[in-house]
Amino acid sequence: MSNDDQYGGAGGYGEVGGTGQTRTRLPDAPADPYGPTRRTPRTSRSLITVVGVVVLLIAAIAFANSAPDTRSDPASDKPPTDSSTAATGTNPVTGTSAGVPKGFAHDEQGAQSAAANFAVALGSDGMFKKNTRHTLVDGIYAPDVASRMKGPQDEAYSADFLGKLGLDANGNAPQGSTFVTRTVPIGTRVESYTPTTAKIAVWYTGLIGMSGPKSTDPVRTLWKTWTFELSWIGEGWRVTDDTQQDGPAPVPGDVPVSTSDDMSKAIKEFGGFTYAR
């Protein structure tokens, strides 16, 4: 919006109070240029009106700046504000246990951090090897849930399934190739929260595929939302249920595809992160 539009059109200052002229316009007679304006009582009303408009404008701007920004999200009845997902600098965990972060705070931020880190662990290559998969499941899910899901998971990660990814029956990549699977959280959203339960959605991008000269499954990106239902059990957050859905996904960029050597080197050189809110 231009200044003219904002203040009522071109020449708006001169029309306030009905004088029909700007303060810098000279009268026809060679007299005091502000004389006619000073002698008419309408000038006082004009000045008061201008001052009133400025005061109201300043107040409106101050009110707008003090109001928290919100993002519209049709998937949630309570869209998060900027402050609800901003980084706080608080360390998310105090340590790890068998590769699984632990020590998340018993509050809403702790639940968000737990969900983000669980997504990272469950999206790692450890899930493709039976022993490490069982360790991750035991450390992330509630005990009764973990005991129920190990069998079906072992069947799902069958030799046939692993073979389609280029892995052997033990989840190992061929010599000279690098299996890539990594989850990278973009942000979290609180669907619900109580001191004993929480439902947290994690929007993430991911990498999966085989990097190598003979790979038939090149590394590709994906965009998904992983929603975790959590319970506070003992001294930490545990997953009781989880679901995934595709997106939101941005428009693909125009960055050239890297070679398999560059991709393998990057995966080995760039480590992952522990994610806080």
N, C-alpha and C positions, 0 to 999 in steps of 0.2 A: 504494500500500500504506500503510495507517495505521501509526502507531507501535505500536499493539497487535499488529497482524499481524506487523510486522517483528520484534518481540521475543518472539513466542510467545504472543500473546493478552493480554487484559486481566489485570492483576495479575501479569504474568510476573515482575517483579522480586521480588515477595514470595515466589514459589514456588521461586526458585533456592536450592539447598542444602537444601530440605526444611523450612524453618521454617514455611511456611504462613501467614506474615503479612508485611505491609510494614514498612519501617523506621519509618514514622510512625504506626503503629497502637499505641494505648496499651493496656497489660495491665489486667486487672481490679483487681489490687491497687494501692494508691496508693504505688507504689515508683518507683525510677528507671525511666523509661519504656524505657530501653535495657538495663536490668539483665539480664532473661532472655536477651536476645540475646548479651550479653557473656559470660554464664556458660556458654553451651552451646558445645562445640567445633564444632558444625555451622555456627556463624556464620562461623568462619574459612574453612571450605570454601566457604560462600556468597559471602563477599567475594572470595575467590580466583577463583571461577567467574565472578562479575560482571566483575572486572577482566580476566580472560582473554577473555571475550566481547567487551568493548569493544576490547581490543587487536587481536583478530582482525578485528573490524568495520572498525577504522581501517586495518589493513593491506589488507583487501579493497578498500576505497574508494580507497586510494592506488594499488593495482595497476590498478584499473579506469580511473582517471583518467589513468594513464601509458600505457595501451594505445592505439594509434592507432585512430580510428574508421574503419570501412570501409563502403562502400555496396554493397549487393547488386545485381549486374547479371548477369542470366542470359545476356546476349550475350557475356560475357567470362569466361574461366576465371580471370582475375586482375583482380578488381575494383579500381579505383583507390582509394587512400586520400584523405582530405581534403587532405593535404599535397601529393599528386601533381598536383592541379589548382589549387592555391591560387596567387593572384597573388604574384609575387616582387618586383616593382618593377624588374626588369631590363628595360632597353630591348630590344625584340625585334629591331629592325633598325637599321642605320646609314645607310640612305638608300633611294632608289628609282631605278629605271631604266625609263624609258618608262611610268611609272605602276605598275610592279610592284615591291613591296617587295624589298629585297635585303639581304644581310649577316646572315642568320639564323645563330645559333650552331651549331657542329658538335657538337651534343649532343642529348639527348632533348627538352629544353625548346625548343631551336631548331627541331626538327622539328615540334613542336606549333604553335609560332608560325607557321612557314612554312605549314603546312596551313590554319590558320585564316585567314591573310591571302590565301592562294590562293583559298579559297572566296569571300572578299569580292570579289576582283578578277574571278573568273569569273562571279560573280552580278551584275556591274554592267552598266549600259547600254552600255558599250563593246563587249560581246560581240555587240551587234546591228548593229554597223557593221563592214564588212569590214576596213578598214585597222587600226582599233584592236583588232579581234579577233585579227588575225594578230600584232600586237605583243604582246598579252597571252599568246597561245599560245606564241610564241617565248620569252618571258621566264619562263614557268612550267613548261612541259613539257621533257623531255629532247629534244635536237635531233632525233634520229631519230623520236621519237614525234610531235613537232610537225610535221615534214615530211609524215608520213603522214596526219595528221588534218585538215589545212587544207582539202583538197578536199572530203571528206565534210561538214565543217562548213559550207562555203560552200553546198553543196547543201541542207543542212538549214535554214539561214537564208535560205530562198528568198523571193522577193517575195510569194508566196502566203502563206507562213507569217507574214512580217512584217505583211502586210495584215490577217490575222486578229487581230493585236494592235493594229491601228489605226495602224501605221507605214507610211511609204512604202518604196519599194524600197531606199532608202539608210539605212533605220533611223531616220528622223526622225519626230517626232510632229507632228500637225497644229497649225497656229497656234492659240494659245489653250488648248492641252492640254499636259499633262505626262506623259511616260511614266515609270512608276515601276518600278524593279527594284533590289532591294537585299537583300543577304545579311547577316544579323546572327548571328554565332556565339554560341552559349550556352555551349559547353564543348568540350573535346577529350578523346579517350581513346586511349591508346597500345595498339595491337593487338600490335605487335612493334617491336623496335628493335635495330639494330647500328650501329656507326660508319659503315657504308656504305649501309645501307638502313633504311627505317622504314615502318610502316603505321599511319596516324593517322586516326581517325574524328572528324569534326567534326559535332556536333549543332547545328543552326541553325534559326532562323526566318527567313522572308523575306517580302518584299513584291513583288508584281508586278501590273501592270494600267495602265490609262490613266485619268488624272484629268482630267476636262474636262466641260463641259456636254453634249456630244454623245457621250460615251463609251458604248460598248456592252460594254466590258470593264472594270468598276470594279476599283479596287485591292483586292486580297485578300491574306490571309496564308497562309503554308504552313509546315509543319514537316517537316524532313527530316534525314537523317544522310548526310553526304558523306564517303566513305572514300577516302583518297589513299594510293597506294603511291609512296614517295619514294626517290630515290637521291642520294647525295652525288656531284655531278659538278663537277669543277673546283673552284670555291670556294663552292659553294652547293647547296642542296636543289633538286631538280627532280622533277616528277611523271612517273612512268612509266606509271601507270594510275590510274583513278578510277571509282567506282561510287556511285550514290545509291539510297536507299530512303526510303519515307515514315516519318514519326514519329521518336521518340515525340512525341505531340501532347497538350497539356493540354485541359481542358474550356474551351470558349469563354467569355470573360467577358461581363459585361453592360454594357460601355462603349458608349454610343451611337455609331453610325457618323458619322464626320465628313463634312462637305460636300466637294465636289470642290475648292472654293477653299481650304479649310483644308488639305486633303491636299497640294495643289500648293505651297502656301506652306511647309508643313513640310518637304517634300522639298528645296526650294531653300534654306531657312534652316538646317536641321540637317545638318551634314556627317557623313561616316562616320569610322570609327576605324581606327587601326593596332592589330591585336590581338596581345597577348602572352599567355603562358600564365597 
